[in-house]
Amino acid sequence: MNVLILGSGGREHALSWKISQSNLLKELYIAPGNAGTTELGRNIPLDISDFEAVGVFSLEKKINMIVVGPENLLVMGFVDFFKSHDHLKDILIVGPDRESAMLEGSKDFAKQFMQKYDIPTAAFKSFDKDTFSEAKSFLRNMNPPYVLKADGLAAGKGVLILNDLDQAYYQLSEMFDGKFGEAGKKVVIEEFLSGIELSVFVLTDGKSYILLPEAKDYKRIGEADTGLNTGGMGAVSPVPFASSDFMEKVETGIIKPTLRGLQEEGIDFHGFIFFGLINVNGNSYVIEYNVRMGDPEAEVVIPRIKSDLLELFVGVCEGNLCEKKIEIENRTVTTVMLVSGGYPGSYNKGMIISGIKKVNDSIVFHAGTRIDSGKLLTNGGRVLAVSSYGNNFQDALEVSYANADKIHFEGMYFRKDIGFDLS
């Protein structure tokens, strides 16, 4: 098969790493890719938001399957574009259509869906600028902290958790006035849930599903989960508290009702569903749905999949996933993200990266890198993810941290406490 992966981050490098091992693979292309993916396939400098250009390339290279990494392409209707063109509609695509992608593309849609199908989630109500006074009244009757969520996609920055009521009023007004662009024109206000988070993933063909390894990621820039939210500073899989009994409850109370609900709504979902969960005293609630693989969770989940991932993807696309089997690596995998100084605020690009060739016993997934005149340079806020196997997360982290210390670029920073809350 000729496969095209869309995206340029650590998730796409991890997908490329795994798919490159498949016996079904003939040619692998990554658009636009990064410095790491050049070692696994051919990077293609495509504007992936130009669906027509992606279509032309796919026909030229006789692409059999496209794996969509970023959620914004799915919400924009990438799948719908291909399925609406006779010459593109037979290309297999791992990723849901626009209607299905609303699970991630609209927080309000997702919350209404969960409410309708009795899927446990925090109490909530949605508001827009015209109902600002009602929103303030709703906040007054809540206990802090106050959770404000932009309805649409906001590059991972659209969730605010505030302790002060006046600050909540102010930030809500800012959101209605365009703080997050169109994404914040509608805002979901919801109850704050106190617990420990984890990410659960399934692959589905719309009828059956395969449960992938769970993970826990760390979003805050600072140690002990302090400071600003980022795209993710590290991750661990498996999650120690996610016992078989716990996961059975997740499947029964969350995963199966979600798939039943999609079927009842007539939504034919093909791809990843990412369940962002919070464990509150042994009970799980859905914080959010995503409609693609997580990042940096991909860098710990994908290395634990021993089966041929491309074969599973064929099952997703052709509707026979129930005939496929998945084999999971028992060992733990951890990843530590190396980021640019200043991230998630402003940061410089183009810093020279050294030391990767000194790394032993870890997989270095590139997230924001490029090659210029033979030099490996930083090209983003999150730069590299150092993933390692171990008998437990402490052993795996020891290897990741030892190898992280061998890598250098100006301003490099990483959290030294990944997994701190799992001991």
C-alpha positions in Angstrom: 0.0 0.0 0.0 1.0 3.6 -0.6 0.2 5.6 2.5 0.1 9.3 3.1 0.3 10.7 6.7 -0.9 14.3 7.2 0.8 16.4 9.9 4.2 17.4 11.3 4.3 16.6 15.0 5.3 13.9 17.4 2.1 12.1 16.8 2.8 11.9 13.1 6.4 10.7 13.7 5.1 8.0 16.0 2.5 6.9 13.4 5.2 6.9 10.7 7.5 4.9 12.8 4.9 2.2 13.4 3.5 2.1 9.9 7.0 1.9 8.3 7.3 -1.5 10.0 4.2 -2.9 8.2 4.5 -5.7 5.7 1.6 -4.1 3.8 3.5 -0.9 3.2 4.9 -0.1 -0.2 5.6 3.7 -0.1 5.2 6.1 2.9 4.7 9.8 2.4 4.4 12.4 5.2 3.1 15.9 4.5 4.7 18.1 5.6 6.5 15.9 8.2 9.6 16.9 10.2 13.3 16.0 10.4 12.5 12.7 12.1 10.0 11.4 9.5 12.6 11.9 6.7 14.2 8.7 8.0 11.0 6.7 7.6 9.5 7.9 4.3 9.4 10.9 2.0 8.4 14.3 3.4 6.2 16.3 1.0 6.0 20.1 1.3 2.2 20.2 0.9 -0.2 22.7 2.4 -2.4 20.1 3.9 -5.3 22.6 4.4 -5.5 22.8 0.6 -7.6 19.6 0.1 -7.5 19.9 -3.6 -3.6 19.9 -3.6 -3.7 16.8 -1.3 -6.1 15.2 -3.8 -3.9 15.9 -6.8 -0.8 14.5 -5.0 -2.8 11.4 -3.9 -3.7 10.6 -7.4 -0.2 11.2 -8.7 1.4 8.9 -6.2 -1.5 6.3 -6.3 -2.1 6.7 -2.6 -4.2 3.9 -1.1 -4.7 5.3 2.4 -4.5 8.6 4.1 -4.0 8.9 7.9 -5.1 12.3 9.2 -3.2 13.5 12.2 -4.5 17.0 13.1 -8.1 17.5 14.2 -8.6 20.7 12.4 -8.5 19.0 9.0 -11.2 16.6 10.1 -13.4 19.4 11.5 -12.9 21.3 8.2 -14.3 18.3 6.3 -11.3 16.7 4.8 -13.0 13.3 4.6 -16.2 14.8 3.1 -14.1 16.5 0.4 -12.5 13.2 -0.7 -15.8 11.2 -0.5 -17.6 13.8 -2.7 -15.1 13.4 -5.6 -15.5 10.3 -7.8 -11.7 10.1 -8.5 -10.8 10.3 -4.7 -13.7 8.5 -3.0 -12.0 5.1 -3.1 -8.9 6.2 -1.1 -9.1 4.8 2.4 -9.0 7.5 5.1 -8.3 7.0 8.8 -10.4 9.8 10.4 -14.0 10.7 10.7 -16.1 13.0 8.5 -17.2 16.5 9.5 -20.3 15.5 11.3 -18.5 12.9 13.3 -15.7 15.3 14.1 -18.2 17.6 15.9 -17.4 15.4 18.9 -14.2 17.4 19.2 -15.1 20.4 17.0 -17.9 21.6 19.3 -17.8 21.3 23.1 -21.5 22.1 23.2 -22.3 19.3 20.7 -20.2 16.8 22.8 -21.8 17.8 26.1 -25.4 17.6 24.6 -24.5 14.2 23.2 -23.2 12.9 26.5 -26.3 14.2 28.3 -28.6 12.6 25.8 -27.0 9.2 26.0 -26.4 9.2 29.8 -22.6 9.3 29.5 -21.2 10.6 32.8 -19.8 14.2 32.5 -19.7 17.4 34.6 -22.9 19.4 34.9 -22.9 22.2 32.3 -24.7 24.9 30.4 -23.8 26.8 27.2 -24.0 30.5 26.6 -23.2 33.1 23.9 -22.8 36.9 24.0 -26.6 37.4 23.9 -27.0 35.4 27.1 -24.1 37.0 29.0 -26.3 38.0 31.9 -27.7 34.5 32.3 -24.2 33.2 32.1 -23.1 35.5 35.0 -26.1 34.3 37.0 -25.2 30.7 36.3 -21.6 31.3 37.5 -22.9 33.0 40.7 -24.7 29.8 41.7 -21.7 27.6 41.2 -18.8 26.8 43.6 -15.3 27.7 42.5 -13.2 26.9 40.6 -15.1 28.0 37.5 -14.5 26.1 34.2 -14.9 28.0 31.0 -14.5 26.2 27.7 -14.5 27.7 24.2 -17.0 25.7 22.1 -14.8 25.4 19.1 -11.1 24.4 18.4 -8.7 26.8 20.0 -5.3 25.0 19.6 -5.6 23.5 23.1 -5.8 26.9 24.8 -9.6 27.3 25.0 -10.1 26.0 28.5 -9.9 28.3 31.5 -10.1 27.3 35.2 -10.5 30.2 37.5 -11.0 30.6 41.2 -12.2 34.2 41.3 -15.8 35.0 40.3 -15.0 38.5 39.0 -12.1 37.1 36.9 -14.5 34.5 35.5 -16.9 37.3 34.5 -14.0 39.2 32.9 -12.6 36.2 31.0 -16.1 35.1 29.8 -16.6 38.6 28.4 -13.1 38.4 26.7 -14.1 35.1 25.2 -17.3 36.5 23.8 -15.3 39.4 22.4 -12.9 37.2 20.4 -10.2 36.1 22.8 -10.2 32.7 21.0 -11.7 33.9 17.8 -14.8 32.2 16.5 -14.1 29.2 18.8 -15.1 31.3 21.8 -18.3 32.9 20.5 -20.1 30.1 22.4 -18.8 29.1 25.8 -19.6 26.0 27.9 -19.5 26.6 31.6 -19.2 23.5 33.6 -18.8 22.1 37.1 -15.2 21.5 38.3 -14.4 17.9 39.0 -11.5 17.0 41.3 -9.7 13.8 40.5 -6.9 12.4 38.4 -7.0 12.4 34.6 -6.3 9.7 32.0 -6.7 9.3 28.3 -8.4 6.2 26.8 -8.3 5.4 23.1 -10.3 3.2 20.7 -10.1 2.5 17.1 -13.6 2.0 15.5 -15.1 1.2 12.2 -18.4 2.6 13.4 -19.8 -0.8 14.5 -17.0 -2.5 16.5 -14.0 -1.2 18.3 -10.6 -2.2 19.6 -9.4 -0.8 22.9 -5.8 0.7 22.7 -3.5 1.1 25.7 -4.5 4.0 28.0 -2.2 6.8 28.9 -1.8 9.7 31.3 -0.3 13.0 29.9 0.9 16.1 31.7 -0.3 19.4 30.3 1.1 22.0 32.6 4.5 23.6 31.8 5.7 23.6 35.4 6.5 20.7 37.8 3.7 19.5 40.1 1.3 20.6 37.4 1.8 24.3 37.8 1.9 27.1 35.2 0.3 27.4 31.8 -1.3 24.6 29.8 0.8 23.2 26.9 0.2 20.7 24.2 1.7 18.1 26.6 5.0 17.8 28.5 5.2 14.0 28.8 3.1 10.8 29.2 3.0 7.4 30.8 1.3 4.1 29.6 -0.1 2.0 31.2 -1.7 4.0 34.0 -1.3 2.2 37.4 -4.8 3.0 38.7 -6.5 1.9 35.5 -7.0 -1.7 36.7 -9.0 -4.3 34.7 -12.1 -3.6 36.9 -11.7 0.2 36.4 -11.4 -0.2 32.6 -14.3 -2.6 32.5 -16.4 0.2 34.0 -15.1 2.7 31.5 -16.1 0.4 28.6 -19.5 -0.4 30.0 -20.4 3.2 31.2 -18.6 5.3 28.6 -17.2 3.6 25.5 -20.1 1.4 24.6 -22.8 4.1 25.2 -20.8 6.5 23.1 -20.7 4.1 20.1 -24.4 3.2 20.6 -25.2 7.0 20.6 -23.2 7.6 17.4 -25.1 4.8 15.7 -28.4 6.0 16.9 -27.6 9.5 15.6 -26.7 7.9 12.2 -23.1 9.0 12.6 -20.7 6.6 10.8 -17.5 7.1 12.7 -14.2 5.7 11.3 -11.0 6.3 13.2 -9.7 7.1 16.7 -11.9 8.2 19.5 -9.9 9.7 22.4 -11.8 9.8 25.7 -10.4 12.4 28.0 -11.5 11.1 31.4 -11.2 12.0 35.0 -11.2 9.5 37.8 -13.2 10.8 40.8 -13.0 8.4 43.6 -13.1 5.4 41.3 -15.8 6.7 39.0 -15.0 8.0 35.5 -16.4 11.1 33.9 -15.8 12.4 30.4 -14.0 15.7 30.2 -13.8 15.8 26.5 -13.8 13.8 23.3 -11.1 14.0 20.6 -11.4 12.5 17.2 -7.7 11.7 16.6 -4.8 10.2 18.4 -3.4 12.3 21.3 0.0 13.9 21.4 2.2 13.2 23.4 0.1 10.1 24.2 0.8 8.7 20.8 4.5 8.6 21.7 3.7 6.1 24.5 0.6 4.3 23.2 1.9 3.5 19.7 5.2 1.9 20.9 3.0 -0.5 23.0 1.1 -1.8 20.0 2.8 -5.0 18.8 0.3 -5.7 16.0 0.5 -4.4 12.5 -1.1 -0.9 12.8 -1.6 -0.6 9.1 -3.6 -3.8 9.1 -5.8 -2.4 11.9 -6.3 0.8 9.9 -7.5 -1.3 6.9 -10.1 -2.9 9.2 -11.2 0.6 10.3 -11.7 1.8 6.8 -13.2 -1.4 5.3 -15.6 -2.0 8.2 -14.2 -5.4 9.3 -12.3 -4.3 12.4 -14.1 -7.1 14.3 -12.0 -9.6 12.4 -8.8 -8.0 13.6 -6.8 -8.7 16.7 -4.5 -6.4 18.7 -1.5 -7.5 20.7 -0.2 -5.1 23.4 3.3 -4.8 24.8 3.2 -5.5 28.6 6.1 -3.2 29.4 5.6 0.4 30.4 6.5 3.2 28.0 7.1 6.8 29.1 7.9 9.9 27.2 9.5 13.2 28.2 9.0 16.3 26.0 11.9 18.6 25.4 10.6 22.1 24.6 11.9 25.5 23.5 12.6 28.2 26.1 9.6 30.4 26.6 7.0 27.8 25.5 4.0 27.9 25.6 4.5 31.7 25.2 6.8 33.2 22.6 10.0 31.2 21.8 12.7 31.2 19.2 13.1 28.7 16.3 16.2 27.6 14.5 18.3 26.5 17.5 20.9 23.8 16.6 20.0 20.4 18.2 22.9 18.1 19.2 23.4 14.9 21.0 20.6 12.7 19.5 23.2 10.2 18.2 24.3 9.6 21.8 20.9 8.4 22.8 20.7 4.7 23.7 17.6 2.5 24.5 15.1 5.3 23.8 13.1 6.3 20.7 13.4 10.0 20.0 10.2 11.2 18.3 10.5 14.6 16.6 7.7 17.1 17.2 9.1 20.5 16.0 12.2 20.0 14.0 13.6 20.7 10.5 16.9 20.2 8.6 18.6 23.2 7.1 22.0 22.9 5.3 22.5 19.5 7.0 21.9 20.9 10.5 19.1 19.7 12.8 17.2 22.7 14.0 14.3 23.4 16.3 11.1 24.4 14.5 8.4 24.6 17.2 7.6 24.9 20.9 7.5 21.2 21.6 10.7 19.9 19.9 11.5 16.2 20.8 9.8 13.4 22.8 12.2 10.9 24.4 10.2 7.6 24.8 11.5 4.6 26.7 10.4 1.1 27.7 10.7 -0.2 31.3 9.3 -2.8 33.7 7.4 0.0 35.4 7.1 3.8 34.8 9.9 4.6 37.2 12.4 2.4 35.3 11.2 3.8 32.0 11.5 7.4 33.1 15.0 6.8 34.4 16.0 5.8 30.8 14.1 8.8 29.3 15.7 11.3 31.6 19.2 9.8 31.2 18.8 10.2 27.4 17.2 13.7 27.6 20.3 14.9 29.4 22.4 13.9 26.3 20.4 16.2 24.0 21.1 19.9 23.8 19.7 23.0 22.2 19.6 26.6 23.4 16.9 27.2 25.9 15.9 23.5 26.2 13.6 22.7 29.0 11.8 19.6 30.2 9.8 18.6 33.3 11.6 16.4 35.7 8.6 15.0 37.5 6.5 13.2 34.9 4.5 10.5 36.7 4.8 12.4 40.1 1.2 11.7 41.0 1.2 7.9 40.2 3.6 6.6 42.8 
